[in-house]
Amino acid sequence: MKFRKSRSPISFNYPDDRRKLIIYSDLDGTLLDFHTYSPDRALPGVQALKRAAIPLVFCSSKTFAEQRFYQQRLQVEAPLIAENGSAVFIPQEYFEFEYSYHRKVDRFHVIELGLQTKRILSVLLRIRRSRKIAFRCFSELSVDELSRISGLPPDMARLAQKRDYSETIMLIHADDESRLATALAGHGLTLYHGGRFHTVVSNQAGKGRAVTLLNRLFEKKFGALFTLGIGDSANDEPMLQAVDQAFLVQRQDGTWAELNVKAEHITGVGPEGFLGIIERVLQTRIE
């Protein structure tokens, strides 16, 4: 991978003791293009990480099915964190030691942190009736409707509806966000605002909790770690708080999310920013 000297400097605080580097990354608006959902711009960085044997863990609101699609497309072999930290999926042979998990799915061990979707959906529907808050759930849309609204191709829209531990919604009135969040909190649920939509998960789940859990397994496999987190929006805050160094890429309007976490603001929208971070990280390791 050739490094571009013209790129703005990025502060990378990788320690001299060469602890094992682990990278956690959001998908939508970070590794994937916000409009096209394409990972192509980030591909050189992903390939370089693979050559350097640096684990790249997807940590996203996307479902297991969606994330597996991108893992296979990018030839990424690593655990993944699905549905805003509601579950950790680990390839069965990835860790050579025994650990606790709840079930198996497609040769992955699943550690569940959140509630099942049917329970979350039941609460959402009751709140919609009683509080008269207007929203639509992904599960209520046809594949064609979701494809049209989200910009996802129909096959990817189907994967987006395969939710096990969360429900994604479209609020009709932005002013209702606070009311809905308060109502959900009374039922032990959290409302996250992602790049496009809102996602509801159990407050026992969370990207930060999932990262911390997975780091304990990585430490057992590799020893001491140095972890990086890359994101673009508010629902990435728990992940960025749980890593050693955090980065925010630019959003589509050129701004950065305002989060309660110390994170370096990277010039570069979405996958362009992701690629810049990976280039600088790898360059630093060989200097």
Residue, then its C-alpha position, 0 to 999 in steps of 0.5 A: m500500500k502506498f502512503r500519500k504524503s499530501r494527506s493532513p497529519i493524523s496524530f496516532n499514539y501507538p505505543d512503543d511496546r508494540r501491543k497488538l493493534i485492534i481496530y473497531s469501525d462503524l459501517d454506514g457513513t464511515l467504512l461505507d459510503f453514506h449514499t451508495y453503501s459501497p465499501d470500495r473507497a475503503l478497500p485498499g485500507v481493509q486489504a492493507l490491514k489484512r496483510a498486516a494481520i490487524p483485526l478489523v471488527f465491524c461495530s454497527s447498527k447493521t444486522f448480522a446478515e448485512q455485516r456478513f455480506y460486507q465481511q465476505r465482500l471485503q474478505v474480512e475474517a474477524p468477530l463482529i458487533a451487530e445491532n448497536g452492541s446487542a450481540v457479538f458474533i465470533p467465528q467458531e475457530y477464531f479463539e482457540f480457548e473456550y468461552s461462554y456463548h449463547r447460541k450458534v449461527d452460521r458457524f459463529h458463536v453468538i454472545e447476546l447482550g440485548l433483548q429479542t426484537k419481538r419484545i422491543l417491537s411490542v413496547l414500540l407499538r404500545i408507545r405509539r398508540s398511547r403517546k401518539i408518536a408517529f414513526r414507522c418500523f422497518s419490520e412494517l415496510s415492504v422490501d420495495e418501500l425500504s429500498r426506496i426510502s433507504g437507498l438500499p438495493p432490494d437484496m440488502a433491504r431484505l438483510a436489513q430487516k433480519r433483525d434479532y435484537s433491535e428495531t430500526i424506525m423512521l420518526i415522522h417528526a424530528d421533534d418527537e425524538s426526545r419524547l420517544a427516548t423518554a418513553l423507551a427509557g421507562h421500559g429499559l430501552t435506548l434510542y440511538h440516532g444513527g446516520r439516517f434512522h433511529t435504532v431501539v435496543s435494550n439498555q443492557a446492550g451497547k457498542g461500548r459494552a460489546v467492545t469491552l467484552l470482545n477486548r477481554l477475549f482478544e487479550k487472552k488471545f494476543g496479550a496486551l492490546f492497543t485499540l482504535g475506534i472509527g465512527d461518524s455519528a452519535n451512536d458510535e459514542p459508546m464504542l469510541q469511549a471504550v477504545d484507547q484512541a478514537f477517530l471521527v470522520q466527516r459527515q456528508d455536510g463536512t462537519w463532525a458529530e458533537l460527542n462527549v468523547k475525546a476523538e480526533h477529527i479527521t478530514g475526509v468524508g466517510p470511507e475517505g476519512f477511514l482510508g486516511i486513518i488506516e494509511r497513517v496508522l500503518q505508516t506509523r507502525i513502519e516508521 
